Amino acid sequence: MCGIAGFSGSDPEARRTVAAMIAALAHRGPDGSGIFVDRGIALGHCRLAIIDPHGGAQPRIDPDSGDALIFNGEIYGYRALQDELRAAGIPLRDNSDTEVLFQLIRRWGVAGAIARLDGMFAFAFRDGATGTLYLARDRFGEKPLYYGLSDGELVFGSEVTALRCHPAFRAVAPDRSAAYGFLVFEYVPGTASGWEGIAKLEPGSVLTFREGRIAIERYWRPRLDPASAGVVDAQTAADRLDELLRDSVRRRLIADVPVGVFLSGGVDSSLVAAIAMQASPETTAFTVRIAGSGFDETPHAAAVARHLGARHEIVELGERDLLDACDAITARLGEPLADSSLLPTYLVCRAARERMTVALGGDGADELFAGYPNFPVQRFAPAMRRIPTRLGHLIETIAAALPGDGGYMNWPFLLRQLSHGFGAAPDRQSFLWMAPFAPHDLPDLWRTSVLAGGGLDAAFAPIDRFAAEAGDLSPLERLMHLFLVTYLPDDILAKTDRASMFNSLEVRTPFLDRRFAEYACSLPMSLKLRGRTRKFILKQIARRYLPPAIVERKKHGFAIPIGGLIRTLFRERCHDVLLSRANPVADWFERGAIERFLDEHQTGRCDHGKKLWALFMLFTVAASRPAQAPIGPIKIPAFA
């Protein structure tokens, strides 16, 4: 696991520039770094050593051909690929997956190499013979990759913060259109990054840069095709999924450093933990309890650990830890992300890093097996389409003023969120149910002179594009497709990547194993959503390993009471940030609207927690400056 950065072009300060870019990513790779500058290319790498700590140095260079690789991620099953390469007579420099990827690309080309891979990765490869530069990102988007084009030269890196250390992007401005979309979704969907001129490479894509021009090709996307599996019964499907998941977990336990597993007590993490304990009984299960959060799941996690006979550690965290998490995240977060579970995810990663370097998590199961409440509710989307939006506005106003119990997913909160989708197209409704701002809130928040057009339609352009490509699917299948290509990479996986990498921890996701996920996508919706039962087939598997009480327990997100925290612990921070006239985006918004949100929330008249947190994260990221990290000595591999 690593951080990568680089750029094309000839620059006398190339070594210093790429060193600054890598210094901004030091949290992603504290165990070593390397730089390669040659023939119009500068590549940098910082390393978190997981596989072959004594080998695997990067950039990986062939001095004769000029081929060069920098790589972030893990290749699962790389040992079999090693054997394949050796059988073909290709000598390997060391036992790392980096060397495997490098030689696969040299033998089969970028497309051919990727076709053989299962893993999470983002890499850059320079073809020494042609000078062509390739950027690639893994199928689901577990690992991030950003890029920008300036005067015909390409700049790229694992995080926006790295690009902002390059002279071409030091003065880059926040992107107003992306900000509008962010306030609709709580994350930035599609290719936008939140900054003008900086884009995200979409999952499952390869970017080719040659002679100043970019071409992007999507090499993979989730394919929901129940007909491809033929007629399959629940027992057969469960047996196959069980087999594939066991293999996935086993491959993700391979490392030359300590490996553990996150255990929340929910069915996803508990199933991963159960299989991991069978494969490697010494694996530690890890849970955190945040005092006063009101959302304590440690009793459920402890029950699972006792059932499995697992070594289980529970770490207690308090208010000071939440403040530390807020400060650490806002200091480094280059792209706005307002999913408040980023805070507890950061804290569990911070605590885990004291005991392990790799942890297994449960991301992806909800998207693959219809685990969110959105899926059964989607059946009513056509009826909600006919409800006037003005009625939705009225319901939201009433619900916002109702006293809630402060608990997770309390009913006034659910009613308010559901009202956001009234009158909207069915494919948009589910996203509006999760939105911090209802569509009718935004015109009063934004200054009319700021947005020249676009608005909600422009914000939904990525969603509409992906919905159109899945137009032959049923409404439920199309929603699953949309979650897999938008919400999963742009929110869930982005959150996990930042929370883990800010703590130099690698998190692996067995549910996103290529074979497991592709088989899951081939199964009919009736095996995923049956009546009101979500994740039906996954629960069938879980019953083989876990007590019924755990399998049937109501879903509980990894959440904190953000509304209450804004009234108490985070009050000063939010007020200072949101009322600062010096903030680069302050002039985009009606100050009176923000003041009203703050006042109504603080006095308890309305719960504006989601709105204020989204604004706080937007303002905080917009005010961030290019990293000024000191540049220490750079370790250059001998072969570079």
ChimeraX attribute file (.defattr): number of C-alpha atoms within 10 A of each C-alpha:
attribute: neighborCount
match mode: 1-to-1
recipient: residues
	/A:1	24
	/A:2	31
	/A:3	34
	/A:4	34
	/A:5	31
	/A:6	29
	/A:7	26
	/A:8	24
	/A:9	17
	/A:10	14
	/A:11	14
	/A:12	8
	/A:13	9
	/A:14	23
	/A:15	18
	/A:16	14
	/A:17	20
	/A:18	28
	/A:19	29
	/A:20	25
	/A:21	34
	/A:22	33
	/A:23	28
	/A:24	26
	/A:25	29
	/A:26	24
	/A:27	22
	/A:28	29
	/A:29	25
	/A:30	17
	/A:31	15
	/A:32	18
	/A:33	26
	/A:34	25
	/A:35	26
	/A:36	24
	/A:37	19
	/A:38	15
	/A:39	11
	/A:40	13
	/A:41	20
	/A:42	22
	/A:43	31
	/A:44	30
	/A:45	36
	/A:46	32
	/A:47	26
	/A:48	24
	/A:49	22
	/A:50	24
	/A:51	19
	/A:52	16
	/A:53	16
	/A:54	10
	/A:55	15
	/A:56	21
	/A:57	27
	/A:58	29
	/A:59	27
	/A:60	25
	/A:61	23
	/A:62	15
	/A:63	11
	/A:64	7
	/A:65	10
	/A:66	15
	/A:67	21
	/A:68	24
	/A:69	27
	/A:70	30
	/A:71	28
	/A:72	26
	/A:73	24
	/A:74	26
	/A:75	21
	/A:76	21
	/A:77	17
	/A:78	22
	/A:79	14
	/A:80	11
	/A:81	19
	/A:82	22
	/A:83	13
	/A:84	14
	/A:85	17
	/A:86	12
	/A:87	10
	/A:88	10
	/A:89	9
	/A:90	14
	/A:91	12
	/A:92	14
	/A:93	12
	/A:94	14
	/A:95	17
	/A:96	22
	/A:97	24
	/A:98	27
	/A:99	23
	/A:100	25
	/A:101	26
	/A:102	23
	/A:103	21
	/A:104	22
	/A:105	19
	/A:106	17
	/A:107	14
	/A:108	13
	/A:109	13
	/A:110	20
	/A:111	12
	/A:112	13
	/A:113	17
	/A:114	22
	/A:115	11
	/A:116	13
	/A:117	20
	/A:118	18
	/A:119	24
	/A:120	24
	/A:121	24
	/A:122	29
	/A:123	24
	/A:124	27
	/A:125	25
	/A:126	21
	/A:127	19
	/A:128	17
	/A:129	9
	/A:130	10
	/A:131	18
	/A:132	15
	/A:133	23
	/A:134	20
	/A:135	24
	/A:136	28
	/A:137	28
	/A:138	25
	/A:139	27
	/A:140	28
	/A:141	25
	/A:142	28
	/A:143	28
	/A:144	29
	/A:145	28
	/A:146	24
	/A:147	24
	/A:148	20
	/A:149	19
	/A:150	13
	/A:151	8
	/A:152	15
	/A:153	20
	/A:154	20
	/A:155	23
	/A:156	28
	/A:157	31
	/A:158	26
	/A:159	27
	/A:160	29
	/A:161	25
	/A:162	31
	/A:163	31
	/A:164	25
	/A:165	24
	/A:166	21
	/A:167	11
	/A:168	16
	/A:169	22
	/A:170	15
	/A:171	12
	/A:172	16
	/A:173	16
	/A:174	22
	/A:175	17
	/A:176	16
	/A:177	21
	/A:178	23
	/A:179	26
	/A:180	21
	/A:181	22
	/A:182	28
	/A:183	25
	/A:184	24
	/A:185	26
	/A:186	30
	/A:187	28
	/A:188	26
	/A:189	25
	/A:190	24
	/A:191	16
	/A:192	23
	/A:193	26
	/A:194	30
	/A:195	22
	/A:196	16
	/A:197	17
	/A:198	25
	/A:199	19
	/A:200	24
	/A:201	25
	/A:202	28
	/A:203	28
	/A:204	19
	/A:205	21
	/A:206	25
	/A:207	19
	/A:208	17
	/A:209	20
	/A:210	16
	/A:211	10
	/A:212	14
	/A:213	11
	/A:214	15
	/A:215	10
	/A:216	15
	/A:217	12
	/A:218	15
	/A:219	16
	/A:220	15
	/A:221	15
	/A:222	19
	/A:223	15
	/A:224	22
	/A:225	17
	/A:226	18
	/A:227	11
	/A:228	13
	/A:229	14
	/A:230	11
	/A:231	9
	/A:232	14
	/A:233	11
	/A:234	15
	/A:235	12
	/A:236	10
	/A:237	20
	/A:238	20
	/A:239	14
	/A:240	16
	/A:241	20
	/A:242	19
	/A:243	12
	/A:244	20
	/A:245	23
	/A:246	20
	/A:247	17
	/A:248	24
	/A:249	23
	/A:250	18
	/A:251	17
	/A:252	24
	/A:253	23
	/A:254	15
	/A:255	16
	/A:256	13
	/A:257	14
	/A:258	16
	/A:259	24
	/A:260	27
	/A:261	28
	/A:262	24
	/A:263	32
	/A:264	28
	/A:265	25
	/A:266	22
	/A:267	26
	/A:268	24
	/A:269	21
	/A:270	28
	/A:271	26
	/A:272	25
	/A:273	31
	/A:274	26
	/A:275	21
	/A:276	25
	/A:277	22
	/A:278	15
	/A:279	16
	/A:280	15
	/A:281	14
	/A:282	13
	/A:283	20
	/A:284	25
	/A:285	29
	/A:286	26
	/A:287	22
	/A:288	24
	/A:289	21
	/A:290	21
	/A:291	14
	/A:292	12
	/A:293	19
	/A:294	14
	/A:295	17
	/A:296	17
	/A:297	19
	/A:298	19
	/A:299	12
	/A:300	18
	/A:301	25
	/A:302	21
	/A:303	15
	/A:304	29
	/A:305	23
	/A:306	12
	/A:307	13
	/A:308	20
	/A:309	12
	/A:310	20
	/A:311	15
	/A:312	21
	/A:313	16
	/A:314	16
	/A:315	15
	/A:316	12
	/A:317	18
	/A:318	12
	/A:319	14
	/A:320	10
	/A:321	16
	/A:322	22
	/A:323	14
	/A:324	12
	/A:325	20
	/A:326	20
	/A:327	12
	/A:328	16
	/A:329	18
	/A:330	20
	/A:331	15
	/A:332	21
	/A:333	19
	/A:334	24
	/A:335	23
	/A:336	26
	/A:337	25
	/A:338	26
	/A:339	20
	/A:340	20
	/A:341	18
	/A:342	23
	/A:343	24
	/A:344	23
	/A:345	20
	/A:346	25
	/A:347	24
	/A:348	22
	/A:349	28
	/A:350	19
	/A:351	18
	/A:352	27
	/A:353	19
	/A:354	10
	/A:355	14
	/A:356	17
	/A:357	23
	/A:358	27
	/A:359	25
	/A:360	23
	/A:361	22
	/A:362	24
	/A:363	21
	/A:364	23
	/A:365	21
	/A:366	21
	/A:367	21
	/A:368	27
	/A:369	24
	/A:370	25
	/A:371	22
	/A:372	17
	/A:373	14
	/A:374	19
	/A:375	21
	/A:376	18
	/A:377	13
	/A:378	18
	/A:379	13
	/A:380	11
	/A:381	22
	/A:382	17
	/A:383	12
	/A:384	21
	/A:385	16
	/A:386	12
	/A:387	15
	/A:388	12
	/A:389	19
	/A:390	13
	/A:391	13
	/A:392	23
	/A:393	19
	/A:394	13
	/A:395	18
	/A:396	22
	/A:397	14
	/A:398	14
	/A:399	21
	/A:400	21
	/A:401	15
	/A:402	17
	/A:403	15
	/A:404	14
	/A:405	11
	/A:406	15
	/A:407	13
	/A:408	16
	/A:409	15
	/A:410	12
	/A:411	16
	/A:412	21
	/A:413	20
	/A:414	15
	/A:415	18
	/A:416	23
	/A:417	24
	/A:418	23
	/A:419	25
	/A:420	27
	/A:421	27
	/A:422	25
	/A:423	20
	/A:424	20
	/A:425	14
	/A:426	20
	/A:427	21
	/A:428	17
	/A:429	24
	/A:430	24
	/A:431	22
	/A:432	21
	/A:433	21
	/A:434	19
	/A:435	23
	/A:436	25
	/A:437	23
	/A:438	23
	/A:439	18
	/A:440	13
	/A:441	14
	/A:442	16
	/A:443	13
	/A:444	13
	/A:445	16
	/A:446	17
	/A:447	14
	/A:448	13
	/A:449	9
	/A:450	12
	/A:451	14
	/A:452	8
	/A:453	11
	/A:454	12
	/A:455	15
	/A:456	14
	/A:457	12
	/A:458	15
	/A:459	22
	/A:460	18
	/A:461	15
	/A:462	18
	/A:463	21
	/A:464	16
	/A:465	13
	/A:466	18
	/A:467	19
	/A:468	13
	/A:469	12
	/A:470	18
	/A:471	12
	/A:472	10
	/A:473	17
	/A:474	11
	/A:475	19
	/A:476	19
	/A:477	21
	/A:478	20
	/A:479	25
	/A:480	26
	/A:481	24
	/A:482	26
	/A:483	24
	/A:484	20
	/A:485	24
	/A:486	22
	/A:487	23
	/A:488	21
	/A:489	25
	/A:490	27
	/A:491	21
	/A:492	18
	/A:493	20
	/A:494	21
	/A:495	24
	/A:496	24
	/A:497	24
	/A:498	25
	/A:499	28
	/A:500	26
	/A:501	24
	/A:502	21
	/A:503	24
	/A:504	24
	/A:505	26
	/A:506	26
	/A:507	26
	/A:508	25
	/A:509	21
	/A:510	26
	/A:511	24
	/A:512	24
	/A:513	25
	/A:514	20
	/A:515	16
	/A:516	21
	/A:517	22
	/A:518	17
	/A:519	21
	/A:520	28
	/A:521	22
	/A:522	17
	/A:523	25
	/A:524	20
	/A:525	21
	/A:526	13
	/A:527	22
	/A:528	22
	/A:529	19
	/A:530	14
	/A:531	9
	/A:532	11
	/A:533	16
	/A:534	22
	/A:535	24
	/A:536	22
	/A:537	24
	/A:538	25
	/A:539	23
	/A:540	18
	/A:541	20
	/A:542	24
	/A:543	16
	/A:544	12
	/A:545	20
	/A:546	18
	/A:547	14
	/A:548	12
	/A:549	13
	/A:550	20
	/A:551	22
	/A:552	14
	/A:553	12
	/A:554	10
	/A:555	15
	/A:556	13
	/A:557	14
	/A:558	17
	/A:559	19
	/A:560	22
	/A:561	18
	/A:562	22
	/A:563	20
	/A:564	18
	/A:565	16
	/A:566	22
	/A:567	18
	/A:568	11
	/A:569	15
	/A:570	17
	/A:571	14
	/A:572	11
	/A:573	14
	/A:574	21
	/A:575	16
	/A:576	11
	/A:577	19
	/A:578	23
	/A:579	16
	/A:580	14
	/A:581	12
	/A:582	10
	/A:583	17
	/A:584	16
	/A:585	20
	/A:586	17
	/A:587	13
	/A:588	17
	/A:589	18
	/A:590	15
	/A:591	18
	/A:592	12
	/A:593	14
	/A:594	19
	/A:595	14
	/A:596	12
	/A:597	18
	/A:598	25
	/A:599	14
	/A:600	15
	/A:601	20
	/A:602	19
	/A:603	10
	/A:604	17
	/A:605	14
	/A:606	19
	/A:607	25
	/A:608	22
	/A:609	21
	/A:610	21
	/A:611	22
	/A:612	24
	/A:613	24
	/A:614	25
	/A:615	22
	/A:616	21
	/A:617	26
	/A:618	26
	/A:619	24
	/A:620	21
	/A:621	22
	/A:622	22
	/A:623	19
	/A:624	16
	/A:625	16
	/A:626	21
	/A:627	19
	/A:628	11
	/A:629	14
	/A:630	10
	/A:631	13
	/A:632	9
	/A:633	9
	/A:634	17
	/A:635	14
	/A:636	17
	/A:637	17
	/A:638	8
	/A:639	12
	/A:640	17
